[in-house]
Amino acid sequence: MQEKTITITIDERGNSTLDLEGFAGQGCEKVFDDFRGGDMVKVERKKPAYYTGHVVEREKIQR
Amino acid sequence: MSKYGETVTQVREEKYLLEALTEMGYEVEVHPEGVHLNSYYEEQEAKVANIIIRRQHLRGAYGDIGFTRQPDGQLAVIKDELDEYRGYGARWLGRVQQLYKEKQTLAMARAKGYTLKSREVIETSQGEQVRLQFVARR
């Protein structure tokens, strides 16, 4: 079973990116809300794995 | 990856703001009812803040720096405009917010049962970023 990981990167202004791997469906939404911590969401994107539960795409974040 | 998001940090929780400022080495006053800030020009209208760092603890600053609770629950910074150019501008506030967000995230993760797997500090051309990786137990 794939490990479920959450990677949060906090930039020099205190804003953050959230990257969830290995999650699917409603569990994914709950974890996202936990880590959002009441902050305003600027960008939110579901990946194919959200629907299938399998990693089919990996993306590198370049800032 | 199943989801990606970007969020804008909103400082609302006094506890983590105090922890952040303390980690930065400041002595902090807390005034639930709010008290006046000292500014460089005495004739300026005195502003009221709930969390205050007095200027004697702010190297080179002209005035006190405070945070005031807003009607929407956020804690907004209040400071002398002159201090923007004395090392207490956007970069300084960004560092406060970065520490705030890290402390808030770590506390939330602990409370909800996520396990911290790694913490990295990444140098970028804009400044340091903090990367935290957690594992969900279920």
N, CA and C atoms of all chains as a GROMACS GRO file, in nm:
protein
  603
    1MET      N    1   0.084  -0.120   0.000
    1MET     CA    2   0.000   0.000   0.000
    1MET      C    3   0.088   0.125   0.000
    2GLN      N    4   0.054   0.220  -0.084
    2GLN     CA    5   0.134   0.341  -0.095
    2GLN      C    6   0.124   0.426   0.032
    3GLU      N    7   0.237   0.481   0.072
    3GLU     CA    8   0.240   0.568   0.190
    3GLU      C    9   0.166   0.698   0.159
    4LYS      N   10   0.091   0.746   0.257
    4LYS     CA   11   0.019   0.872   0.239
    4LYS      C   12   0.104   0.983   0.299
    5THR      N   13   0.150   1.073   0.214
    5THR     CA   14   0.238   1.179   0.264
    5THR      C   15   0.179   1.318   0.234
    6ILE      N   16   0.214   1.410   0.322
    6ILE     CA   17   0.173   1.549   0.308
    6ILE      C   18   0.300   1.633   0.312
    7THR      N   19   0.324   1.710   0.209
    7THR     CA   20   0.442   1.797   0.208
    7THR      C   21   0.394   1.941   0.205
    8ILE      N   22   0.436   2.016   0.305
    8ILE     CA   23   0.398   2.157   0.311
    8ILE      C   24   0.525   2.240   0.303
    9THR      N   25   0.527   2.331   0.208
    9THR     CA   26   0.643   2.418   0.190
    9THR      C   27   0.601   2.561   0.222
   10ILE      N   28   0.668   2.619   0.321
   10ILE     CA   29   0.632   2.755   0.365
   10ILE      C   30   0.737   2.851   0.310
   11ASP      N   31   0.694   2.944   0.229
   11ASP     CA   32   0.791   3.033   0.164
   11ASP      C   33   0.832   3.149   0.254
   12GLU      N   34   0.918   3.234   0.202
   12GLU     CA   35   0.977   3.342   0.282
   12GLU      C   36   0.875   3.449   0.322
   13ARG      N   37   0.757   3.445   0.262
   13ARG     CA   38   0.651   3.539   0.300
   13ARG      C   39   0.551   3.476   0.397
   14GLY      N   40   0.574   3.347   0.424
   14GLY     CA   41   0.485   3.276   0.516
   14GLY      C   42   0.370   3.207   0.445
   15ASN      N   43   0.363   3.220   0.314
   15ASN     CA   44   0.258   3.149   0.240
   15ASN      C   45   0.305   3.007   0.211
   16SER      N   46   0.211   2.918   0.179
   16SER     CA   47   0.254   2.779   0.168
   16SER      C   48   0.191   2.706   0.051
   17THR      N   49   0.258   2.598   0.014
   17THR     CA   50   0.202   2.504  -0.083
   17THR      C   51   0.180   2.371  -0.010
   18LEU      N   52   0.076   2.303  -0.051
   18LEU     CA   53   0.040   2.175   0.009
   18LEU      C   54   0.040   2.070  -0.100
   19ASP      N   55   0.110   1.961  -0.076
   19ASP     CA   56   0.120   1.857  -0.177
   19ASP      C   57   0.085   1.723  -0.112
   20LEU      N   58  -0.028   1.667  -0.150
   20LEU     CA   59  -0.075   1.541  -0.090
   20LEU      C   60  -0.052   1.426  -0.187
   21GLU      N   61   0.009   1.321  -0.138
   21GLU     CA   62   0.032   1.203  -0.222
   21GLU      C   63  -0.027   1.080  -0.157
   22GLY      N   64  -0.087   0.996  -0.241
   22GLY     CA   65  -0.137   0.867  -0.193
   22GLY      C   66  -0.277   0.871  -0.138
   23PHE      N   67  -0.342   0.987  -0.148
   23PHE     CA   68  -0.478   1.000  -0.095
   23PHE      C   69  -0.580   0.990  -0.209
   24ALA      N   70  -0.700   0.955  -0.171
   24ALA     CA   71  -0.808   0.954  -0.269
   24ALA      C   72  -0.938   0.992  -0.200
   25GLY      N   73  -1.026   1.055  -0.277
   25GLY     CA   74  -1.162   1.084  -0.230
   25GLY      C   75  -1.170   1.177  -0.112
   26GLN      N   76  -1.268   1.151  -0.025
   26GLN     CA   77  -1.299   1.241   0.086
   26GLN      C   78  -1.185   1.252   0.188
   27GLY      N   79  -1.108   1.144   0.201
   27GLY     CA   80  -0.994   1.147   0.293
   27GLY      C   81  -0.897   1.257   0.254
   28CYS      N   82  -0.885   1.276   0.126
   28CYS     CA   83  -0.795   1.378   0.072
   28CYS      C   84  -0.844   1.518   0.113
   29GLU      N   85  -0.974   1.539   0.103
   29GLU     CA   86  -1.031   1.670   0.138
   29GLU      C   87  -1.010   1.701   0.286
   30LYS      N   88  -1.027   1.599   0.369
   30LYS     CA   89  -1.013   1.620   0.513
   30LYS      C   90  -0.869   1.660   0.548
   31VAL      N   91  -0.774   1.588   0.488
   31VAL     CA   92  -0.633   1.618   0.516
   31VAL      C   93  -0.599   1.758   0.465
   32PHE      N   94  -0.650   1.791   0.348
   32PHE     CA   95  -0.624   1.924   0.292
   32PHE      C   96  -0.676   2.033   0.386
   33ASP      N   97  -0.797   2.012   0.438
   33ASP     CA   98  -0.855   2.111   0.530
   33ASP      C   99  -0.776   2.120   0.660
   34ASP      N  100  -0.731   2.004   0.710
   34ASP     CA  101  -0.648   2.004   0.832
   34ASP      C  102  -0.527   2.094   0.815
   35PHE      N  103  -0.458   2.077   0.703
   35PHE     CA  104  -0.332   2.149   0.682
   35PHE      C  105  -0.351   2.292   0.632
   36ARG      N  106  -0.466   2.320   0.578
   36ARG     CA  107  -0.495   2.457   0.533
   36ARG      C  108  -0.500   2.550   0.654
   37GLY      N  109  -0.550   2.497   0.767
   37GLY     CA  110  -0.549   2.572   0.892
   37GLY      C  111  -0.624   2.704   0.886
   38GLY      N  112  -0.730   2.713   0.812
   38GLY     CA  113  -0.808   2.837   0.807
   38GLY      C  114  -0.753   2.942   0.713
   39ASP      N  115  -0.644   2.909   0.645
   39ASP     CA  116  -0.584   3.006   0.552
   39ASP      C  117  -0.666   3.014   0.423
   40MET      N  118  -0.646   3.124   0.352
   40MET     CA  119  -0.717   3.144   0.226
   40MET      C  120  -0.652   3.059   0.116
   41VAL      N  121  -0.733   2.987   0.042
   41VAL     CA  122  -0.680   2.903  -0.066
   41VAL      C  123  -0.670   2.985  -0.193
   42LYS      N  124  -0.550   2.986  -0.251
   42LYS     CA  125  -0.525   3.063  -0.373
   42LYS      C  126  -0.536   2.972  -0.496
   43VAL      N  127  -0.481   2.852  -0.483
   43VAL     CA  128  -0.484   2.754  -0.592
   43VAL      C  129  -0.519   2.618  -0.531
   44GLU      N  130  -0.606   2.544  -0.599
   44GLU     CA  131  -0.643   2.411  -0.551
   44GLU      C  132  -0.664   2.322  -0.672
   45ARG      N  133  -0.594   2.209  -0.676
   45ARG     CA  134  -0.599   2.125  -0.796
   45ARG      C  135  -0.605   1.978  -0.754
   46LYS      N  136  -0.701   1.907  -0.808
   46LYS     CA  137  -0.705   1.763  -0.785
   46LYS      C  138  -0.627   1.695  -0.895
   47LYS      N  139  -0.560   1.588  -0.859
   47LYS     CA  140  -0.483   1.512  -0.957
   47LYS      C  141  -0.556   1.382  -0.986
   48PRO      N  142  -0.522   1.314  -1.094
   48PRO     CA  143  -0.592   1.191  -1.128
   48PRO      C  144  -0.598   1.090  -1.014
   49ALA      N  145  -0.495   1.085  -0.931
   49ALA     CA  146  -0.494   0.988  -0.822
   49ALA      C  147  -0.607   1.011  -0.724
   50TYR      N  148  -0.660   1.134  -0.724
   50TYR     CA  149  -0.772   1.165  -0.635
   50TYR      C  150  -0.888   1.071  -0.665
   51TYR      N  151  -0.906   1.039  -0.792
   51TYR     CA  152  -1.019   0.956  -0.832
   51TYR      C  153  -0.987   0.807  -0.831
   52THR      N  154  -0.861   0.770  -0.858
   52THR     CA  155  -0.828   0.629  -0.871
   52THR      C  156  -0.758   0.571  -0.750
   53GLY      N  157  -0.695   0.658  -0.673
   53GLY     CA  158  -0.619   0.610  -0.558
   53GLY      C  159  -0.480   0.564  -0.596
   54HIS      N  160  -0.438   0.580  -0.722
   54HIS     CA  161  -0.304   0.541  -0.767
   54HIS      C  162  -0.231   0.661  -0.825
   55VAL      N  163  -0.102   0.663  -0.802
   55VAL     CA  164  -0.024   0.773  -0.857
   55VAL      C  165  -0.004   0.751  -1.007
   56VAL      N  166  -0.054   0.844  -1.085
   56VAL     CA  167  -0.036   0.832  -1.230
   56VAL      C  168   0.041   0.950  -1.285
   57GLU      N  169   0.067   1.046  -1.202
   57GLU     CA  170   0.139   1.164  -1.247
   57GLU      C  171   0.218   1.221  -1.130
   58ARG      N  172   0.337   1.257  -1.157
   58ARG     CA  173   0.418   1.320  -1.053
   58ARG      C  174   0.465   1.454  -1.105
   59GLU      N  175   0.454   1.552  -1.024
   59GLU     CA  176   0.486   1.688  -1.069
   59GLU      C  177   0.592   1.748  -0.978
   60LYS      N  178   0.687   1.810  -1.038
   60LYS     CA  179   0.786   1.882  -0.959
   60LYS      C  180   0.744   2.026  -0.947
   61ILE      N  181   0.750   2.078  -0.826
   61ILE     CA  182   0.713   2.217  -0.806
   61ILE      C  183   0.837   2.301  -0.823
   62GLN      N  184   0.830   2.396  -0.915
   62GLN     CA  185   0.944   2.487  -0.933
   62GLN      C  186   0.896   2.627  -0.909
   63ARG      N  187   0.960   2.696  -0.814
   63ARG     CA  188   0.917   2.831  -0.779
   63ARG      C  189   1.016   2.932  -0.831
   64MET      N  190   0.057   1.185  -0.660
   64MET     CA  191   0.001   1.301  -0.591
   64MET      C  192  -0.149   1.307  -0.614
   65SER      N  193  -0.220   1.334  -0.510
   65SER     CA  194  -0.363   1.340  -0.529
   65SER      C  195  -0.422   1.480  -0.518
   66LYS      N  196  -0.348   1.569  -0.458
   66LYS     CA  197  -0.400   1.706  -0.453
   66LYS      C  198  -0.286   1.804  -0.428
   67TYR      N  199  -0.302   1.922  -0.488
   67TYR     CA  200  -0.203   2.027  -0.472
   67TYR      C  201  -0.276   2.158  -0.444
   68GLY      N  202  -0.223   2.238  -0.354
   68GLY     CA  203  -0.286   2.366  -0.326
   68GLY      C  204  -0.187   2.471  -0.281
   69GLU      N  205  -0.225   2.596  -0.297
   69GLU     CA  206  -0.144   2.708  -0.248
   69GLU      C  207  -0.233   2.792  -0.157
   70THR      N  208  -0.180   2.828  -0.042
   70THR     CA  209  -0.260   2.907   0.052
   70THR      C  210  -0.187   3.034   0.094
   71VAL      N  211  -0.266   3.132   0.131
   71VAL     CA  212  -0.212   3.259   0.183
   71VAL      C  213  -0.233   3.258   0.334
   72THR      N  214  -0.124   3.269   0.408
   72THR     CA  215  -0.132   3.259   0.553
   72THR      C  216  -0.207   3.378   0.613
   73GLN      N  217  -0.298   3.346   0.704
   73GLN     CA  218  -0.372   3.449   0.776
   73GLN      C  219  -0.343   3.428   0.925
   74VAL      N  220  -0.282   3.528   0.986
   74VAL     CA  221  -0.243   3.517   1.127
   74VAL      C  222  -0.365   3.544   1.214
   75ARG      N  223  -0.412   3.439   1.280
   75ARG     CA  224  -0.532   3.451   1.364
   75ARG      C  225  -0.508   3.402   1.507
   76GLU      N  226  -0.414   3.309   1.523
   76GLU     CA  227  -0.397   3.245   1.653
   76GLU      C  228  -0.281   3.310   1.730
   77GLU      N  229  -0.320   3.378   1.836
   77GLU     CA  230  -0.223   3.455   1.917
   77GLU      C  231  -0.108   3.367   1.967
   78LYS      N  232  -0.142   3.246   2.008
   78LYS     CA  233  -0.042   3.156   2.067
   78LYS      C  234   0.078   3.135   1.974
   79TYR      N  235   0.050   3.110   1.847
   79TYR     CA  236   0.160   3.079   1.754
   79TYR      C  237   0.233   3.207   1.712
   80LEU      N  238   0.162   3.319   1.712
   80LEU     CA  239   0.229   3.447   1.684
   80LEU      C  240   0.328   3.478   1.796
   81LEU      N  241   0.285   3.457   1.921
   81LEU     CA  242   0.374   3.481   2.035
   81LEU      C  243   0.496   3.389   2.029
   82GLU      N  244   0.472   3.263   1.994
   82GLU     CA  245   0.584   3.168   1.983
   82GLU      C  246   0.681   3.213   1.875
   83ALA      N  247   0.628   3.260   1.764
   83ALA     CA  248   0.714   3.304   1.652
   83ALA      C  249   0.799   3.424   1.694
   84LEU      N  250   0.735   3.522   1.755
   84LEU     CA  251   0.808   3.644   1.795
   84LEU      C  252   0.911   3.613   1.903
   85THR      N  253   0.877   3.524   1.993
   85THR     CA  254   0.970   3.486   2.099
   85THR      C  255   1.091   3.415   2.038
   86GLU      N  256   1.065   3.328   1.941
   86GLU     CA  257   1.176   3.258   1.875
   86GLU      C  258   1.268   3.357   1.802
   87MET      N  259   1.211   3.467   1.756
   87MET     CA  260   1.293   3.568   1.689
   87MET      C  261   1.371   3.653   1.790
   88GLY      N  262   1.348   3.626   1.918
   88GLY     CA  263   1.428   3.690   2.023
   88GLY      C  264   1.365   3.814   2.084
   89TYR      N  265   1.236   3.838   2.057
   89TYR     CA  266   1.172   3.958   2.109
   89TYR      C  267   1.102   3.933   2.242
   90GLU      N  268   1.101   4.039   2.324
   90GLU     CA  269   1.016   4.039   2.444
   90GLU      C  270   0.883   4.096   2.399
   91VAL      N  271   0.778   4.026   2.430
   91VAL     CA  272   0.647   4.063   2.375
   91VAL      C  273   0.549   4.094   2.489
   92GLU      N  274   0.472   4.201   2.471
   92GLU     CA  275   0.365   4.234   2.566
   92GLU      C  276   0.231   4.190   2.506
   93VAL      N  277   0.145   4.140   2.592
   93VAL     CA  278   0.011   4.100   2.546
   93VAL      C  279  -0.092   4.184   2.623
   94HIS      N  280  -0.179   4.251   2.549
   94HIS     CA  281  -0.281   4.338   2.609
   94HIS      C  282  -0.416   4.305   2.545
   95PRO      N  283  -0.493   4.217   2.607
   95PRO     CA  284  -0.622   4.179   2.547
   95PRO      C  285  -0.712   4.298   2.515
   96GLU      N  286  -0.703   4.403   2.598
   96GLU     CA  287  -0.790   4.520   2.574
   96GLU      C  288  -0.725   4.621   2.479
   97GLY      N  289  -0.598   4.603   2.452
   97GLY     CA  290  -0.527   4.696   2.362
   97GLY      C  291  -0.469   4.815   2.436
   98VAL      N  292  -0.348   4.853   2.401
   98VAL     CA  293  -0.284   4.974   2.457
   98VAL      C  294  -0.217   5.050   2.342
   99HIS      N  295  -0.178   5.173   2.371
   99HIS     CA  296  -0.119   5.258   2.267
   99HIS      C  297   0.023   5.218   2.232
  100LEU      N  298   0.055   5.236   2.106
  100LEU     CA  299   0.192   5.217   2.059
  100LEU      C  300   0.267   5.349   2.068
  101ASN      N  301   0.394   5.345   2.098
  101ASN     CA  302   0.478   5.464   2.092
  101ASN      C  303   0.530   5.478   1.950
  102SER      N  304   0.529   5.602   1.899
  102SER     CA  305   0.581   5.623   1.764
  102SER      C  306   0.688   5.731   1.767
  103TYR      N  307   0.756   5.749   1.656
  103TYR     CA  308   0.867   5.843   1.648
  103TYR      C  309   0.818   5.987   1.666
  104TYR      N  310   0.710   6.020   1.596
  104TYR     CA  311   0.654   6.154   1.607
  104TYR      C  312   0.543   6.153   1.711
  105GLU      N  313   0.562   6.229   1.816
  105GLU     CA  314   0.464   6.226   1.925
  105GLU      C  315   0.328   6.281   1.882
  106GLU      N  316   0.331   6.369   1.779
  106GLU     CA  317   0.204   6.428   1.738
  106GLU      C  318   0.119   6.331   1.654
  107GLN      N  319   0.179   6.217   1.616
  107GLN     CA  320   0.102   6.119   1.538
  107GLN      C  321  -0.010   6.062   1.626
  108GLU      N  322  -0.120   6.029   1.563
  108GLU     CA  323  -0.230   5.968   1.637
  108GLU      C  324  -0.184   5.833   1.692
  109ALA      N  325  -0.204   5.814   1.822
  109ALA     CA  326  -0.158   5.688   1.884
  109ALA      C  327  -0.243   5.572   1.836
  110LYS      N  328  -0.176   5.467   1.794
  110LYS     CA  329  -0.248   5.348   1.748
  110LYS      C  330  -0.253   5.247   1.862
  111VAL      N  331  -0.355   5.164   1.859
  111VAL     CA  332  -0.375   5.067   1.966
  111VAL      C  333  -0.345   4.926   1.914
  112ALA      N  334  -0.275   4.848   1.997
  112ALA     CA  335  -0.244   4.710   1.957
  112ALA      C  336  -0.264   4.615   2.074
  113ASN      N  337  -0.282   4.488   2.041
  113ASN     CA  338  -0.302   4.384   2.144
  113ASN      C  339  -0.173   4.309   2.178
  114ILE      N  340  -0.085   4.302   2.079
  114ILE     CA  341   0.044   4.235   2.100
  114ILE      C  342   0.150   4.336   2.058
  115ILE      N  343   0.244   4.362   2.149
  115ILE     CA  344   0.339   4.472   2.123
  115ILE      C  345   0.483   4.432   2.150
  116ILE      N  346   0.570   4.472   2.058
  116ILE     CA  347   0.714   4.466   2.082
  116ILE      C  348   0.757   4.612   2.097
  117ARG      N  349   0.810   4.647   2.212
  117ARG     CA  350   0.851   4.787   2.234
  117ARG      C  351   0.980   4.816   2.158
  118ARG      N  352   0.995   4.942   2.120
  118ARG     CA  353   1.107   4.978   2.032
  118ARG      C  354   1.244   4.954   2.095
  119GLN      N  355   1.250   4.954   2.229
  119GLN     CA  356   1.381   4.927   2.290
  119GLN      C  357   1.428   4.784   2.265
  120HIS      N  358   1.333   4.698   2.223
  120HIS     CA  359   1.370   4.560   2.189
  120HIS      C  360   1.386   4.540   2.038
  121LEU      N  361   1.363   4.648   1.962
  121LEU     CA  362   1.372   4.641   1.816
  121LEU      C  363   1.490   4.724   1.770
  122ARG      N  364   1.597   4.660   1.741
  122ARG     CA  365   1.720   4.731   1.706
  122ARG      C  366   1.699   4.826   1.588
  123GLY      N  367   1.725   4.954   1.614
  123GLY     CA  368   1.719   5.053   1.507
  123GLY      C  369   1.580   5.105   1.474
  124ALA      N  370   1.478   5.055   1.542
  124ALA     CA  371   1.341   5.094   1.506
  124ALA      C  372   1.306   5.232   1.564
  125TYR      N  373   1.220   5.304   1.493
  125TYR     CA  374   1.174   5.434   1.540
  125TYR      C  375   1.056   5.420   1.637
  126GLY      N  376   0.976   5.318   1.614
  126GLY     CA  377   0.855   5.304   1.698
  126GLY      C  378   0.834   5.161   1.743
  127ASP      N  379   0.731   5.143   1.825
  127ASP     CA  380   0.692   5.007   1.864
  127ASP      C  381   0.628   4.937   1.743
  128ILE      N  382   0.627   4.806   1.747
  128ILE     CA  383   0.553   4.730   1.646
  128ILE      C  384   0.445   4.651   1.718
  129GLY      N  385   0.324   4.658   1.666
  129GLY     CA  386   0.214   4.588   1.731
  129GLY      C  387   0.132   4.506   1.634
  130PHE      N  388   0.051   4.421   1.691
  130PHE     CA  389  -0.046   4.343   1.613
  130PHE      C  390  -0.182   4.367   1.676
  131THR      N  391  -0.278   4.398   1.591
  131THR     CA  392  -0.412   4.433   1.640
  131THR      C  393  -0.516   4.336   1.584
  132ARG      N  394  -0.605   4.294   1.672
  132ARG     CA  395  -0.712   4.203   1.629
  132ARG      C  396  -0.811   4.279   1.543
  133GLN      N  397  -0.835   4.225   1.424
  133GLN     CA  398  -0.928   4.288   1.330
  133GLN      C  399  -1.069   4.229   1.346
  134PRO      N  400  -1.170   4.298   1.295
  134PRO     CA  401  -1.308   4.244   1.306
  134PRO      C  402  -1.322   4.103   1.247
  135ASP      N  403  -1.241   4.069   1.147
  135ASP     CA  404  -1.252   3.934   1.087
  135ASP      C  405  -1.168   3.830   1.162
  136GLY      N  406  -1.106   3.871   1.273
  136GLY     CA  407  -1.031   3.775   1.355
  136GLY      C  408  -0.882   3.770   1.326
  137GLN      N  409  -0.839   3.833   1.218
  137GLN     CA  410  -0.696   3.831   1.187
  137GLN      C  411  -0.620   3.929   1.275
  138LEU      N  412  -0.492   3.898   1.296
  138LEU     CA  413  -0.404   3.989   1.370
  138LEU      C  414  -0.319   4.063   1.267
  139ALA      N  415  -0.344   4.192   1.254
  139ALA     CA  416  -0.274   4.274   1.153
  139ALA      C  417  -0.161   4.351   1.218
  140VAL      N  418  -0.050   4.362   1.146
  140VAL     CA  419   0.065   4.435   1.200
  140VAL      C  420   0.041   4.586   1.190
  141ILE      N  421   0.087   4.658   1.293
  141ILE     CA  422   0.080   4.805   1.292
  141ILE      C  423   0.219   4.855   1.330
  142LYS      N  424   0.273   4.942   1.246
  142LYS     CA  425   0.406   4.993   1.278
  142LYS      C  426   0.426   5.128   1.213
  143ASP      N  427   0.533   5.192   1.254
  143ASP     CA  428   0.569   5.321   1.197
  143ASP      C  429   0.617   5.300   1.053
  144GLU      N  430   0.567   5.381   0.961
  144GLU     CA  431   0.609   5.365   0.820
  144GLU      C  432   0.760   5.378   0.804
  145LEU      N  433   0.820   5.460   0.888
  145LEU     CA  434   0.966   5.478   0.879
  145LEU      C  435   1.041   5.347   0.901
  146ASP      N  436   0.980   5.258   0.978
  146ASP     CA  437   1.048   5.132   1.010
  146ASP      C  438   1.049   5.032   0.894
  147GLU      N  439   0.973   5.063   0.790
  147GLU     CA  440   0.980   4.980   0.667
  147GLU      C  441   1.123   4.977   0.616
  148TYR      N  442   1.193   5.088   0.638
  148TYR     CA  443   1.330   5.101   0.586
  148TYR      C  444   1.435   5.078   0.693
  149ARG      N  445   1.392   5.030   0.809
  149ARG     CA  446   1.485   5.005   0.919
  149ARG      C  447   1.493   4.856   0.951
  150GLY      N  448   1.457   4.776   0.852
  150GLY     CA  449   1.467   4.631   0.872
  150GLY      C  450   1.338   4.565   0.918
  151TYR      N  451   1.228   4.640   0.919
  151TYR     CA  452   1.101   4.583   0.965
  151TYR      C  453   0.993   4.595   0.857
  152GLY      N  454   1.032   4.570   0.736
  152GLY     CA  455   0.940   4.577   0.622
  152GLY      C  456   0.883   4.439   0.590
  153ALA      N  457   0.857   4.419   0.461
  153ALA     CA  458   0.790   4.296   0.416
  153ALA      C  459   0.871   4.170   0.447
  154ARG      N  460   1.002   4.183   0.437
  154ARG     CA  461   1.087   4.066   0.463
  154ARG      C  462   1.077   4.022   0.610
  155TRP      N  463   1.077   4.120   0.698
  155TRP     CA  464   1.065   4.092   0.842
  155TRP      C  465   0.930   4.028   0.872
  156LEU      N  466   0.824   4.088   0.817
  156LEU     CA  467   0.690   4.035   0.841
  156LEU      C  468   0.676   3.894   0.781
  157GLY      N  469   0.739   3.873   0.667
  157GLY     CA  470   0.737   3.740   0.605
  157GLY      C  471   0.798   3.635   0.696
  158ARG      N  472   0.908   3.672   0.761
  158ARG     CA  473   0.973   3.579   0.854
  158ARG      C  474   0.883   3.547   0.973
  159VAL      N  475   0.813   3.651   1.023
  159VAL     CA  476   0.718   3.630   1.133
  159VAL      C  477   0.610   3.530   1.089
  160GLN      N  478   0.556   3.554   0.970
  160GLN     CA  479   0.447   3.469   0.921
  160GLN      C  480   0.495   3.327   0.890
  161GLN      N  481   0.619   3.316   0.844
  161GLN     CA  482   0.674   3.184   0.815
  161GLN      C  483   0.687   3.102   0.944
  162LEU      N  484   0.740   3.165   1.048
  162LEU     CA  485   0.753   3.096   1.176
  162LEU      C  486   0.615   3.063   1.234
  163TYR      N  487   0.523   3.159   1.221
  163TYR     CA  488   0.386   3.137   1.269
  163TYR      C  489   0.325   3.014   1.202
  164LYS      N  490   0.338   3.009   1.070
  164LYS     CA  491   0.277   2.898   0.995
  164LYS      C  492   0.341   2.765   1.031
  165GLU      N  493   0.471   2.765   1.050
  165GLU     CA  494   0.539   2.640   1.087
  165GLU      C  495   0.490   2.591   1.223
  166LYS      N  496   0.482   2.682   1.319
  166LYS     CA  497   0.441   2.642   1.454
  166LYS      C  498   0.296   2.597   1.455
  167GLN      N  499   0.212   2.666   1.382
  167GLN     CA  500   0.071   2.628   1.373
  167GLN      C  501   0.056   2.489   1.308
  168THR      N  502   0.132   2.467   1.202
  168THR     CA  503   0.124   2.339   1.130
  168THR      C  504   0.172   2.224   1.217
  169LEU      N  505   0.284   2.243   1.285
  169LEU     CA  506   0.338   2.136   1.370
  169LEU      C  507   0.241   2.102   1.483
  170ALA      N  508   0.181   2.204   1.543
  170ALA     CA  509   0.087   2.181   1.654
  170ALA      C  510  -0.038   2.107   1.604
  171MET      N  511  -0.089   2.151   1.490
  171MET     CA  512  -0.209   2.087   1.435
  171MET      C  513  -0.180   1.941   1.401
  172ALA      N  514  -0.065   1.917   1.338
  172ALA     CA  515  -0.030   1.781   1.297
  172ALA      C  516  -0.016   1.690   1.419
  173ARG      N  517   0.047   1.741   1.523
  173ARG     CA  518   0.062   1.664   1.647
  173ARG      C  519  -0.075   1.629   1.704
  174ALA      N  520  -0.162   1.729   1.710
  174ALA     CA  521  -0.294   1.711   1.770
  174ALA      C  522  -0.380   1.611   1.691
  175LYS      N  523  -0.361   1.607   1.560
  175LYS     CA  524  -0.446   1.521   1.476
  175LYS      C  525  -0.380   1.390   1.437
  176GLY      N  526  -0.263   1.364   1.492
  176GLY     CA  527  -0.203   1.232   1.475
  176GLY      C  528  -0.119   1.211   1.351
  177TYR      N  529  -0.079   1.319   1.284
  177TYR     CA  530   0.013   1.305   1.170
  177TYR      C  531   0.155   1.296   1.225
  178THR      N  532   0.239   1.218   1.157
  178THR     CA  533   0.376   1.201   1.203
  178THR      C  534   0.472   1.284   1.117
  179LEU      N  535   0.554   1.365   1.184
  179LEU     CA  536   0.653   1.445   1.110
  179LEU      C  537   0.765   1.353   1.063
  180LYS      N  538   0.786   1.352   0.932
  180LYS     CA  539   0.888   1.265   0.874
  180LYS      C  540   1.018   1.341   0.851
  181SER      N  541   1.008   1.466   0.806
  181SER     CA  542   1.130   1.543   0.783
  181SER      C  543   1.102   1.692   0.786
  182ARG      N  544   1.206   1.768   0.814
  182ARG     CA  545   1.201   1.914   0.809
  182ARG      C  546   1.326   1.961   0.736
  183GLU      N  547   1.306   2.038   0.631
  183GLU     CA  548   1.420   2.088   0.554
  183GLU      C  549   1.411   2.240   0.543
  184VAL      N  550   1.525   2.305   0.541
  184VAL     CA  551   1.530   2.447   0.511
  184VAL      C  552   1.597   2.459   0.374
  185ILE      N  553   1.528   2.522   0.281
  185ILE     CA  554   1.575   2.530   0.144
  185ILE      C  555   1.610   2.674   0.109
  186GLU      N  556   1.731   2.693   0.063
  186GLU     CA  557   1.775   2.827   0.020
  186GLU      C  558   1.724   2.854  -0.121
  187THR      N  559   1.660   2.967  -0.140
  187THR     CA  560   1.618   3.007  -0.275
  187THR      C  561   1.666   3.150  -0.298
  188SER      N  562   1.650   3.197  -0.419
  188SER     CA  563   1.695   3.334  -0.447
  188SER      C  564   1.609   3.437  -0.374
  189GLN      N  565   1.487   3.398  -0.336
  189GLN     CA  566   1.399   3.491  -0.264
  189GLN      C  567   1.420   3.484  -0.112
  190GLY      N  568   1.476   3.375  -0.066
  190GLY     CA  569   1.496   3.358   0.078
  190GLY      C  570   1.480   3.212   0.117
  191GLU      N  571   1.477   3.188   0.246
  191GLU     CA  572   1.466   3.049   0.294
  191GLU      C  573   1.321   3.001   0.294
  192GLN      N  574   1.306   2.876   0.249
  192GLN     CA  575   1.176   2.812   0.258
  192GLN      C  576   1.188   2.696   0.357
  193VAL      N  577   1.079   2.666   0.424
  193VAL     CA  578   1.078   2.554   0.518
  193VAL      C  579   0.987   2.446   0.461
  194ARG      N  580   1.040   2.327   0.448
  194ARG     CA  581   0.959   2.216   0.395
  194ARG      C  582   0.939   2.110   0.503
  195LEU      N  583   0.814   2.083   0.534
  195LEU     CA  584   0.779   1.983   0.634
  195LEU      C  585   0.709   1.868   0.564
  196GLN      N  586   0.753   1.746   0.595
  196GLN     CA  587   0.685   1.631   0.536
  196GLN      C  588   0.626   1.545   0.648
  197PHE      N  589   0.498   1.513   0.633
  197PHE     CA  590   0.425   1.434   0.732
  197PHE      C  591   0.375   1.305   0.667
  198VAL      N  592   0.350   1.206   0.753
  198VAL     CA  593   0.290   1.081   0.708
  198VAL      C  594   0.157   1.066   0.781
  199ALA      N  595   0.055   1.025   0.706
  199ALA     CA  596  -0.074   0.997   0.768
  199ALA      C  597  -0.075   0.852   0.810
  200ARG      N  598  -0.125   0.825   0.928
  200ARG     CA  599  -0.122   0.687   0.980
  200ARG      C  600  -0.224   0.598   0.911
  201ARG      N  601  -0.334   0.658   0.862
  201ARG     CA  602  -0.438   0.574   0.800
  201ARG      C  603  -0.472   0.626   0.663
   0.00000   0.00000   0.00000
